[in-house]
Amino acid sequence: MKNLFAAAAVCIAVAAPLGLALAKDPVQNVSAKKHPNIAAAQKLTEQAFEKIEAAQKANEYDMDGHAQKAKDALKLASDELKLAAEAANKNAK
């Protein structure tokens, strides 16, 4: 049982940084012509994400996971903005 727990702990310890490395930045994929405010908000999420990454590097990533949680929230916000633009497109027809 102890070996199983140790193996699981090692797997998590190895997988967690890999997951963080594979996390993608928020993308700008909303048309500024159709939805200037949503596109601007999406651009701001990308800029905030970049500033958090700079802070992580400056602090040698020692931020108790809070910076990563903020980056995850910004990625979610960007994705939701895209969905909002798509909903507006659908409702405009």
C-alpha positions, 0 to 999 in steps of 0.5 A, spaced: 500 500 500 505 504 501 508 503 494 502 504 491 501 511 494 509 513 493 508 511 486 502 515 485 505 521 488 511 520 484 506 520 478 503 526 480 509 530 481 511 529 474 505 530 471 503 537 474 509 541 471 508 538 465 500 540 465 502 547 467 507 547 461 502 545 456 497 550 458 495 554 453 495 562 453 488 565 452 487 566 444 484 572 441 479 569 436 473 574 437 472 579 431 474 586 433 470 588 427 463 585 429 465 585 437 470 590 439 468 590 446 469 583 447 475 583 443 478 588 447 476 584 453 479 578 450 486 582 449 486 584 456 486 577 458 492 575 454 496 581 457 494 579 464 496 572 462 503 575 460 504 579 466 502 573 471 507 569 467 513 575 468 511 575 475 512 567 476 519 567 472 521 573 477 519 569 483 522 563 480 514 560 480 514 560 488 507 563 488 504 557 492 500 555 485 496 562 486 499 565 479 497 558 476 490 559 478 489 566 476 492 564 469 487 558 469 481 563 470 484 568 465 484 562 460 477 560 462 475 568 461 477 568 454 474 562 452 467 564 455 468 571 451 469 567 445 462 563 447 459 570 448 461 573 441 458 566 438 452 567 442 451 574 440 452 572 432 447 567 433 442 571 436 443 577 431 441 572 425 
